[in-house]
Every structure is written in C-alpha cells, then in structure tokens.
Amino acid sequence: MSAPLMGDASEPTLFEFSSPGRRAFSLRTTDLPDVPMDALVPRPHQRGEPLEIVEVSERDLVGHFTRLAHRQYSVDLGAYPLGSCTMKYNPKICDEAASLRAFAGVHPATPPSAAQGWLQVLVELEEMLCEITGMAAATLQPAAGAAGELTGLLLMRAYHAAKGDHRTRVIIPDSAHGTNPASVTLGGYEVTTIGSDERGCVDVAQLREVLGPDVAGIMLTNPNTLGLFEEDIVEIAAMVHAAGGLLYYDGANLNPILGVVRPGDMGFDIVHMNLHKTFATPHGGGGPGAGPVAVSQRLVDFLPGPRPVRASGGVGFELVRPPASIGRVHSYFGNSLVLLRAWSYIKLNGAEGLRRVAEIAVLNANWIRASLRDLYDSPYDRPVMHECVLSVASLKRATGLRALDVAKRLLEFGFHSPTVYFPLIVEEALMIEPTETESPETVAALVVALRTIAEEARADALAGVALRAVSSPRTTPVERVDEARAARQLVPTFDASSYHH
Ligand SMILES: *Cc1c(COP(=O)(O)O)cnc(C)c1O
C-alpha cells in the first residue's frame, strides 16, 4: 500500500499497510537460553493458529499516525471553546516535569523511605488543593471527575452510616452535568431533581420542599452549568446542614474561582476537582486524568488510604491509613504523573497567577457573551463566570439555522466547535468556554466567526437559498457526518481477514 497524500480523506487502516515479516521494533538478543513455548503457555491455552496482527515497518507506522494527527484539531493547534469541559492549552513545561526519569522511573511500590521526593510532591499537592478549595484534607487517588464523584458519595454514605443515620436520597439541580445523577445511582442513592428559577439558579423554595431526614446531601456546581454563580449558596448550605445533609461541590471546572472564592468558605463538605481540565493535563480521548476529592474536617477519617502525610516526627513523609477509611479507589496513589503536572502548574502560577487565570477566564467568557447577545439569544442575561450559554432558538425560527449547524460551520473558521444541546434546559444551546489561555486577538476572531455565521444565515434565508452552515464543513478532512447513522449502524470491528495477504 502506498502512502496517501496529506489531506487525502482516505487514510488506510494499519491492516492495509500490513505486509508479512515487516516489523516496527527489534528486540535485543540475549545470551539466555530459548524457552520452549510449551513451558511458557500450557498447550491447551495455546491458540494453534497465527494471530492476525498487523505487520508494519516503523516508517509506515509513524507516517500513518502523523498523517492522522495532521487531520485532527487539537488544543495545541487552536482555540477549543468546548463549554463545561475546559479544553485549554497546557504549558509544555508540565509535561516535561512529568517525563523526568527521577519521577516517572519510580515504581509505585517503592518503600516510602526511598520515595520521599514523590511523597513530598503528593503531600504538597494535597495541601495546595486544600488551600485552593478551603478544605481540610484530600485524597489524590480518584482517576477522573466521575470517579471523584463516586468517591465523594461513598464518603457521604460512610459519614451517615457511622452515625447510624440511614438516608436514601441525594438532591441534584436539573442543570447538572450528566455524571452527577449517574454517580448518585452508582453510590446507592436515589436522585431527587430540583428545578432552576428564572435566573438560572437553584430554586430555593423547591429545595426547601424536598429537604427531609432521608436526604443524604446535595450535589452542586458553582458556578453552575449555565456559567452562573449561585448567589444563594450560603443560605442553601445552611438549609442542607440544618436537615442533616452534606454539600457536594462538583469542582470539575475550577477555572473561574481559582484564588477568588473557595467551596469550603461557601459551606461545602466535599469537593472533587478535575486536574485534567484546570491543572495542565490534556484530556479527551480517554487519556489518564485525576479527580482528587477534598473534604471538610468531619470527613477526614473516612478518606481512602493509605495517605501520604508529613511524618509525625516533623522530618520527611510517611503513609497513614485513616481510621474509618472507605478503602482504596485506585491502585497506589492514583495517576501520579497527572498529579505531578498539577503540582508543576500550581507552583508555576503561584497564588497570584492562579487568580489571574480565573480573572481572564471570566473576562473572556463575558466578552463573548456581550459581543453576541444582539445576534444570539442569551437566555439568562446576567454576567457569567468561565462560560456562557447562548441559544440559537430565535435564529432557528427565523432562518432554520440550528446549534449543530453553527458548530459545524465554525470548524471552517479554524475553531473547534463549542458544546451544543447542553445544558438540556436551554433550547438550541451553544455553550462556549474560551478559557484564559486564548489571546484577545483569538477571542475577537471567535466573536467575528460566530457573528458571521448568524449574519450569513439571515442573508441566505432572505435570498431563499440553502443555508451555507447546513452543508458545512466542506473544507475539513472529514465533511459533515451522519451522526444518527453512526449510532444506528454500529460496526465496531474492522474485518482484518479481507486484507490478509
Ligand atoms: C467533566 C465534568 C465532569 C466529569 O469529569 P470526568 O473526568 O469526565 O469524569 C463532572 N462534572 C462536570 C461539571 C464536568 O464538567
């Protein structure tokens, strides 16, 4: 198979490059004796026939993935304004720290006495995250935001159980991220959903009605999924605590509050953070993440263990098991190289730098909202935090343009699409999070692109021609895909036999 030109839409699969005998590796020969196959794998477990596996040269392998990479949009290439997920450029120095052999080469089972540097990083990261969130202690083990949520709910369960208090429900607002109700269910609780008021915040009157002795707690995101700050949070915290419940803070998107306001000061008991959104680990594509969970004093004894802590003697670091620990939620200490990136990012920025991250993230989101609210609907027309939710509903009625079309057309202007159709409570939603890493020029260009798309739609509708946005993108390696067909005709495996030489 000859290699296609870059930009050619049909990159072959690796099976199509396969040719018997080609190798992308060579193993060193040793002077150890050959071990017969039967000694390694008992005969009944041997396959018998050769495994159909790709045989490619290193050159073809690297070419294949490099061509695919060039057809891909990424955070390193340009702005990625995907709301609710904080996809931002991450400083490369944090990757460099994570690739240092002194850290990456340490086996996780190394005894504490020989891994003091690593334990210091973990303890300092825990202390810094507690300072940022206003909490007493944290576990760094959970591997992602959703894993942190489950850990938090298990902590909630352990706390109530220790008091002999049987509670069955957890309250979640209707604007919540989809992982929240899933985690509540997995944690063995029932979900009670409450509505948002006309300002896009928790409906306090409704909350008062659903609170009761069977409520284990409430899960909130603040700023919430509409990008709005819950101004009644202190009152909400007092109400939930008075009913014997705990407050869980979904801190997946910490960008807007860094150094400005702390969940602990708002009255929260449990906070998870997504280090892969705010603290320098790229995410998406299923790569490793980290979702540390920080807790208030009354939950410290239940944390997963063993926990690295400052040694009781005052010098060095040691491991302790919290007395009422819920047990492990990850092997060893979690995704440690993600943790090291976060440590580097926080040290790099310092307290002032982190506050500046929040200020610019919020400024950029408000810039977008203020520059677009004459062309797009702004369903909750208030200053936002790190992201703004606009709606294409009026444009759709006037021209037929949908949020999906806006997202697809934006690709042709060189931007990744924003989140669409989320949160569910906003019709034809566009959820835009420019983040703090984009320059004023880039944010201005994003505004121009979104304005152009709306104006084009009006002009096309007026002229009675098909909307340009509906057939876009045309200039990307992959044009408009049929999303429904991909879900209905699921062909998850590639038939290698048809390419066997
Ligand atoms: C991303 C996100 C989550 C889930 O985090 P994962 O690491 O993807 O599991 C939860 N809540 C909110 C608000 C999020 O944005």
PDBQT file of the ligand as one rigid body, heavy atoms in Angstrom, charges set to zero:
ROOT
HETATM    1  C1  LIG A 601     -16.169  16.992  33.044  1.00  0.00    +0.000 C 
HETATM    2  C2  LIG A 601     -17.132  17.109  34.127  1.00  0.00    +0.000 A 
HETATM    3  C3  LIG A 601     -17.403  16.009  34.976  1.00  0.00    +0.000 A 
HETATM    4  C4  LIG A 601     -16.840  14.617  34.746  1.00  0.00    +0.000 C 
HETATM    5  O1  LIG A 601     -15.451  14.532  34.749  1.00  0.00    +0.000 OA
HETATM    6  P1  LIG A 601     -14.714  13.285  34.054  1.00  0.00    +0.000 P 
HETATM    7  O2  LIG A 601     -13.274  13.462  34.378  1.00  0.00    +0.000 OA
HETATM    8  O3  LIG A 601     -15.004  13.385  32.601  1.00  0.00    +0.000 OA
HETATM    9  O4  LIG A 601     -15.267  12.032  34.652  1.00  0.00    +0.000 OA
HETATM   10  C5  LIG A 601     -18.280  16.215  36.020  1.00  0.00    +0.000 A 
HETATM   11  N1  LIG A 601     -18.874  17.400  36.218  1.00  0.00    +0.000 NA
HETATM   12  C6  LIG A 601     -18.648  18.474  35.423  1.00  0.00    +0.000 A 
HETATM   13  C7  LIG A 601     -19.335  19.767  35.713  1.00  0.00    +0.000 C 
HETATM   14  C8  LIG A 601     -17.775  18.366  34.347  1.00  0.00    +0.000 A 
HETATM   15  O5  LIG A 601     -17.561  19.409  33.545  1.00  0.00    +0.000 OA
ENDROOT
TORSDOF 0
